[in-house]
Amino acid sequence: MQPTFVDQFSQSVDLRPSSTALVIVDMQNATGNRQMGLGKLLAETGRADSSAYRFDRIETLLIPRISQLAGAFRQCGARVIYITYGANLPDCSDVPRHMAGIIKATNNIAGQPEHEIVGALRPETGELVLNKTTQGAFRSTSIDTQLRAMGIETVVCVGVSTNNCVAMTAMEACDSQYGVVVVSDATATDSEEMQDATLNMLRRLWARVMTTDEVIAELTGEQRTAATG
């Protein structure tokens, strides 16, 4: 992509294990498992093809890449934080109206299997899991307070959907004065066009867009420098 005038104003973000957290957004059975929630709903209504791009990308790219990132963060002592979305109350009366329809349709309610994080990416003991009822994590969770208590200055955002909950969380983090990275090959939505458009938008002032390999190289490279400095 050709540089634009706004590139000179976009934030510079450094990845240091002591002050960087991996934020895994909405990797739940409701919208990240082909066999449950959204995937099941679309299959039952004859629209499975409309979600093929999404679930193919989740299965072949996101799960292995996010697992790789989480392993690297844990190995160098950096934080791994999980964000889920869905209703806390059985009747979904605690979620905004624009979210209620899809939450009900995918049975994305606390305590239900659809609300759980996909099996391959389950949190380890002691890792923070916060549930949101809005698209952005900063609006309806205590993530800002928790990050500041942990001394976090930079968040690395991965998960689904790139154009909704990932982008909103990334933008809220930026407006809250955190450095933000969005990982291009560890995020997914419903089409390549939507994926690329969202990443191009986020590059303009909101976030640094990096690949999994670039994030790990910079994070672990800093760790090696600190150890030998």
C-alpha positions as CSV (number, residue, x, y, z in Angstrom):
1,M,0.0,0.0,0.0
2,Q,1.3,3.4,-0.9
3,P,2.2,5.8,2.0
4,T,-0.3,8.6,2.6
5,F,0.1,11.9,4.3
6,V,-1.5,10.6,7.5
7,D,1.3,8.0,8.0
8,Q,3.6,10.6,9.4
9,F,1.1,11.3,12.2
10,S,0.3,7.6,13.0
11,Q,1.5,6.5,16.4
12,S,4.8,4.6,16.9
13,V,4.3,1.6,19.1
14,D,7.0,-0.4,20.8
15,L,6.4,-4.0,22.1
16,R,8.0,-4.6,25.5
17,P,6.9,-7.7,27.5
18,S,6.6,-5.8,30.7
19,S,4.1,-3.3,29.4
20,T,2.3,-5.1,26.5
21,A,-0.8,-7.3,26.6
22,L,-2.3,-9.6,24.1
23,V,-6.0,-9.0,23.9
24,I,-7.9,-11.9,22.4
25,V,-11.4,-10.7,21.3
26,D,-14.5,-12.8,21.1
27,M,-12.9,-16.1,20.1
28,Q,-16.0,-18.0,21.3
29,N,-18.1,-20.9,20.0
30,A,-21.0,-18.5,19.3
31,T,-19.2,-16.8,16.4
32,G,-15.9,-18.6,16.0
33,N,-17.0,-22.3,15.8
34,R,-18.5,-23.5,12.5
35,Q,-20.5,-26.2,14.4
36,M,-22.2,-23.9,16.9
37,G,-23.9,-20.5,17.3
38,L,-23.7,-18.5,14.1
39,G,-22.2,-21.3,12.0
40,K,-25.0,-23.7,13.0
41,L,-27.7,-21.0,12.5
42,L,-26.5,-20.3,8.9
43,A,-26.2,-24.0,8.1
44,E,-29.7,-24.7,9.3
45,T,-31.1,-21.9,7.2
46,G,-29.2,-22.9,4.0
47,R,-26.7,-20.0,4.2
48,A,-23.5,-21.9,5.2
49,D,-21.7,-20.7,2.1
50,S,-22.0,-17.1,3.3
51,S,-19.8,-17.9,6.3
52,A,-17.2,-20.1,4.5
53,Y,-14.6,-17.3,4.3
54,R,-15.0,-16.5,8.0
55,F,-14.8,-20.0,9.4
56,D,-12.1,-21.2,6.9
57,R,-9.9,-18.3,8.1
58,I,-10.6,-18.9,11.7
59,E,-9.8,-22.6,11.5
60,T,-6.7,-22.4,9.2
61,L,-5.2,-19.1,10.3
62,L,-6.6,-17.5,13.4
63,I,-6.5,-20.4,15.8
64,P,-2.9,-21.4,15.0
65,R,-1.7,-17.8,14.9
66,I,-3.4,-16.7,18.1
67,S,-2.2,-19.8,19.8
68,Q,1.3,-19.0,18.6
69,L,1.0,-15.4,19.9
70,A,-0.3,-16.5,23.2
71,G,2.5,-19.0,23.6
72,A,5.1,-16.3,22.9
73,F,3.5,-13.8,25.2
74,R,3.4,-16.3,28.0
75,Q,7.0,-17.4,27.5
76,C,8.3,-13.9,27.9
77,G,6.1,-13.1,30.8
78,A,3.7,-10.7,29.0
79,R,0.0,-10.7,29.8
80,V,-2.7,-12.6,27.9
81,I,-6.2,-11.2,28.3
82,Y,-9.4,-12.6,26.9
83,I,-12.5,-10.6,26.0
84,T,-15.8,-12.3,25.4
85,Y,-19.2,-10.8,24.4
86,G,-22.7,-11.9,25.2
87,A,-25.5,-11.6,27.7
88,N,-25.0,-12.1,31.4
89,L,-28.7,-12.5,32.0
90,P,-30.7,-15.4,30.5
91,D,-33.3,-13.1,28.9
92,C,-30.6,-10.9,27.3
93,S,-32.2,-7.8,29.0
94,D,-28.7,-6.6,29.9
95,V,-27.5,-6.1,26.3
96,P,-28.1,-3.1,23.9
97,R,-30.9,-3.5,21.5
98,H,-28.7,-3.6,18.4
99,M,-26.8,-6.6,19.9
100,A,-29.7,-8.5,21.3
101,G,-30.8,-10.1,18.1
102,I,-27.6,-11.9,17.2
103,I,-26.9,-12.8,20.8
104,K,-30.2,-14.5,21.2
105,A,-30.0,-16.2,17.7
106,T,-26.6,-17.6,18.6
107,N,-27.4,-18.5,22.2
108,N,-24.4,-16.4,23.3
109,I,-25.4,-16.2,27.0
110,A,-23.1,-16.7,30.0
111,G,-23.2,-20.3,31.1
112,Q,-24.1,-21.7,27.7
113,P,-21.6,-23.7,25.6
114,E,-21.9,-21.1,22.8
115,H,-20.5,-18.4,25.1
116,E,-17.4,-20.4,25.9
117,I,-14.0,-19.7,24.3
118,V,-13.2,-22.1,21.5
119,G,-11.4,-25.2,22.9
120,A,-8.1,-24.7,21.2
121,L,-7.6,-21.2,22.7
122,R,-8.8,-21.7,26.3
123,P,-7.2,-19.4,28.9
124,E,-4.6,-20.7,31.2
125,T,-5.1,-20.5,35.0
126,G,-4.8,-17.0,36.3
127,E,-5.5,-15.2,33.0
128,L,-8.0,-12.5,32.9
129,V,-11.3,-13.0,31.1
130,L,-13.7,-10.1,30.8
131,N,-17.2,-10.2,29.3
132,K,-18.6,-7.3,27.4
133,T,-22.1,-6.5,26.3
134,T,-21.1,-3.9,23.7
135,Q,-18.8,-4.2,20.6
136,G,-16.0,-2.3,22.3
137,A,-14.4,-3.8,25.4
138,F,-13.7,-0.4,27.0
139,R,-17.4,0.6,27.0
140,S,-18.8,-2.3,29.1
141,T,-15.9,-4.0,31.0
142,S,-13.3,-2.9,33.5
143,I,-10.4,-3.5,31.1
144,D,-9.1,0.1,31.3
145,T,-8.8,-0.1,35.1
146,Q,-7.2,-3.6,34.9
147,L,-4.7,-2.6,32.2
148,R,-3.5,0.4,34.2
149,A,-3.2,-1.6,37.4
150,M,-1.0,-4.1,35.5
151,G,1.2,-1.3,34.1
152,I,0.1,-2.0,30.5
153,E,0.9,0.6,27.9
154,T,0.3,-1.3,24.7
155,V,-2.3,-3.7,23.6
156,V,-2.1,-6.2,20.7
157,C,-5.5,-7.0,19.4
158,V,-6.5,-10.3,17.7
159,G,-9.8,-12.2,17.1
160,V,-13.2,-11.5,15.5
161,S,-14.7,-9.7,14.0
162,T,-12.1,-7.4,12.5
163,N,-14.6,-4.7,11.4
164,N,-16.7,-4.8,14.6
165,C,-15.5,-5.8,18.0
166,V,-11.7,-5.9,17.2
167,A,-11.7,-2.5,15.5
168,M,-14.0,-0.9,18.2
169,T,-11.8,-2.2,21.0
170,A,-8.6,-1.1,19.2
171,M,-10.0,2.4,18.6
172,E,-11.3,2.7,22.2
173,A,-7.8,1.7,23.4
174,C,-6.2,4.3,21.2
175,D,-8.6,7.0,22.5
176,S,-7.7,5.9,26.0
177,Q,-4.0,6.6,25.3
178,Y,-2.7,3.1,24.8
179,G,-0.4,2.1,22.0
180,V,-2.3,-0.3,19.8
181,V,-1.3,-3.1,17.4
182,V,-3.8,-5.1,15.3
183,V,-2.5,-8.4,13.9
184,S,-3.4,-8.8,10.3
185,D,-3.2,-12.6,10.1
186,A,-4.8,-13.2,13.5
187,T,-8.1,-11.3,12.9
188,A,-11.0,-12.3,10.7
189,T,-14.4,-11.1,9.4
190,D,-16.8,-12.2,6.7
191,S,-14.9,-11.3,3.5
192,E,-11.4,-10.4,2.3
193,E,-12.7,-7.0,1.1
194,M,-14.1,-6.2,4.6
195,Q,-10.9,-7.4,6.2
196,D,-8.6,-5.3,4.1
197,A,-10.8,-2.2,4.3
198,T,-10.8,-2.4,8.1
199,L,-7.1,-2.8,8.4
200,N,-6.5,0.1,6.0
201,M,-8.8,2.2,8.2
202,L,-7.0,1.2,11.4
203,R,-3.6,2.1,9.9
204,R,-4.8,5.7,9.7
205,L,-3.9,7.0,13.2
206,W,-5.5,4.2,15.2
207,A,-3.1,1.3,15.2
208,R,0.1,-0.2,14.0
209,V,-0.9,-3.2,11.8
210,M,1.6,-6.1,12.0
211,T,1.8,-9.8,11.2
212,T,2.1,-12.5,13.9
213,D,5.7,-13.1,13.0
214,E,6.5,-9.4,13.2
215,V,4.9,-9.1,16.7
216,I,6.7,-12.1,18.0
217,A,10.1,-11.0,16.6
218,E,9.8,-7.6,18.1
219,L,8.5,-8.8,21.4
220,T,11.1,-11.5,21.9
221,G,13.8,-9.4,20.4
222,E,13.3,-6.7,23.1
223,Q,13.4,-9.4,25.7
224,R,16.8,-10.7,24.5
225,T,18.1,-7.1,24.4
226,A,17.0,-6.5,28.0
227,A,18.6,-9.8,29.1
228,T,22.0,-8.9,27.5
229,G,22.0,-5.2,28.1
